[in-house]
Amino acid sequence: MTLHDVMAVFEGIYDPGWAASWDAVGLVCGDPARRVERILFAVDPVAEVVDEAAEWGADLIVTHHPLLLRGVTSVAATTPKGRLVHRLITSGTALYTAHTNADTADPGVSDALAAAVGLRGPLRPLAPDTTDPEGRRGIGRVGALPEPLSLRAFARQVAAGLPETAAGIRVAGDLERTVRTIAVSGGAGDSLLGEARAAEVDVYLTSDLRHHPVSEFTEHGDGALIDTAHFASEWPWLSDAAGRLVGALGSEGANVETRVSTIVTDAWSQSF
């Protein structure tokens, strides 16, 4: 299959039109006419991932995070991002990004996160996409545990279900309280604290939470919070996306091989 063929199928699953207006999704570099036989999925388009793609012989890298989110006037090899673009072009490896369109998709990033930490369906969006007449797309998901757990036990379950990172997970709330109804949002989710409060969930799990919003949320008795590494909360989506692409390609994609990168590309490398 060509890159054009693969992109057409993938965009049928994660429509670029669902992306936020500020986002940069789609093909970053690559020739749509080139053949694709190996696809590497990763959270971040960083040097280690490009190294892995080259060693494995990937024709295409699909990442969740954009390489060029903001406008640039140069991709000269004198900058880190410019060097990556040059390496990709030189090696003939295409780069494609599915970011907020994958966040809001049904199923999307938060569905995979919900499954990884043990939630069961039915799931509903935490912040529904108002353009979806069926009300199934949106940012974040709300679901429940099969059986109630203490916050401590659920936190341990979260840690076991997500990739290990230097920062691990952080918990705000009474560790002995019983929890069952959970909201999750992959990636930075403190903008949805109000939605989590309105949903009256026992726990809101997301990433990149800040001191003052967390303090105010817990002081008002709005439930517990679990803060994960940004990378960790989005990594479960990679396997789901790869599987859905393979399924959608069907027999036409019999020669297409996928691989999920296990390189931890979280920004934090160590904690003390």
PyMOL commands that set and color helices and strands:
alter all, ss='L'
color gray80, all
select helices_A, chain A and resi 3-13+16-18+47-56+80-91+100-104+109-116+151-161+190-199+211-219+230-234+236-253
alter helices_A, ss='H'
color red, helices_A
select strands_A, chain A and resi 26-29+38-42+60-63+94-97+120-128+138-150+170-172+178-188+203-207+224-228+257-260
alter strands_A, ss='S'
color yellow, strands_A
deselect
rebuild
show_as cartoon
